[in-house]
């Protein structure tokens, strides 16, 4: 796999068109030998908002820059006091040139 870089910033987490709160994100991108781009990383938000969002099957992050990422929570459980969760990007990934360094 080839490391493409990171995307970091702030945005709004939504599910079914409903805003669930503001979130900071830190994603890393990789390209597989077959050319497939994968991304994963973390979102950080207040524990109550994260608890509400955790486990929803249709979650998106709209960044302040206007990008929209479809996300899937990677962990099966979330600590009640946690303000961070690991996610996989499952759609709307930028092209190779769209990843920062």
C-alpha positions in Angstrom: 0.0 0.0 0.0 1.1 3.6 -0.7 0.4 6.3 1.8 -1.4 9.2 0.2 -1.5 11.7 3.1 -3.9 13.0 5.6 -7.1 15.1 5.7 -7.8 17.1 8.9 -10.3 19.7 9.8 -13.8 20.3 11.2 -17.3 19.6 9.9 -20.8 18.5 10.8 -21.8 14.9 11.4 -25.2 14.0 10.0 -27.4 10.9 9.8 -30.4 10.7 7.6 -30.1 14.4 6.9 -30.2 15.3 10.6 -27.3 17.2 12.1 -25.7 15.3 15.0 -23.1 17.8 15.9 -19.8 19.4 15.1 -16.8 17.1 14.7 -13.0 17.3 14.3 -11.7 14.7 11.9 -8.3 13.2 11.1 -8.3 10.8 8.2 -5.4 9.0 6.4 -5.6 7.7 2.8 -3.9 4.8 1.2 -3.9 3.3 -2.3 -3.7 -0.4 -2.8 -1.7 -1.9 -5.7 -4.9 -2.4 -7.7 -5.5 1.4 -7.5 -8.3 1.2 -4.9 -8.2 4.2 -2.5 -9.0 3.5 1.2 -9.4 5.9 4.0 -9.8 5.7 7.8 -9.2 7.7 10.9 -10.9 9.4 13.8 -13.6 11.8 14.5 -13.7 13.8 17.8 -16.8 15.4 19.3 -18.4 15.9 22.7 -19.2 12.5 24.3 -23.0 13.0 24.4 -23.1 13.8 20.7 -20.7 11.0 19.8 -22.8 8.5 21.8 -25.9 9.7 19.9 -24.2 9.2 16.5 -22.4 5.9 17.3 -23.9 2.9 15.7 -25.9 4.7 13.1 -25.5 3.0 9.8 -25.8 6.0 7.5 -23.4 8.6 8.9 -21.9 11.4 6.8 -19.4 14.2 7.6 -19.7 17.4 5.7 -16.5 19.3 6.1 -16.3 23.1 6.4 -14.5 22.9 3.0 -17.6 21.4 1.5 -16.5 17.8 1.1 -18.9 15.0 2.1 -17.6 11.7 3.4 -19.7 8.6 4.1 -18.5 7.0 7.3 -18.8 3.6 9.1 -17.8 3.3 12.8 -15.1 0.7 13.1 -15.4 -0.1 16.8 -18.2 -2.3 18.1 -18.4 -0.5 21.5 -17.9 3.1 22.6 -16.9 4.1 26.1 -19.6 6.4 27.6 -17.1 9.1 28.3 -15.2 8.8 25.0 -15.0 11.9 22.7 -13.2 10.0 19.9 -14.2 7.2 17.6 -12.4 5.3 14.8 -14.2 5.4 11.4 -13.7 4.0 7.9 -14.5 6.1 4.9 -16.8 4.1 2.7 -17.7 6.5 0.0 -16.9 9.9 -1.6 -13.1 9.5 -1.3 -10.9 12.1 -3.0 -8.7 11.1 -5.9 -5.1 10.4 -5.2 -4.2 14.1 -5.8 -6.8 15.2 -3.2 -5.0 13.9 -0.2 -2.8 16.3 1.9 0.7 15.4 3.0 
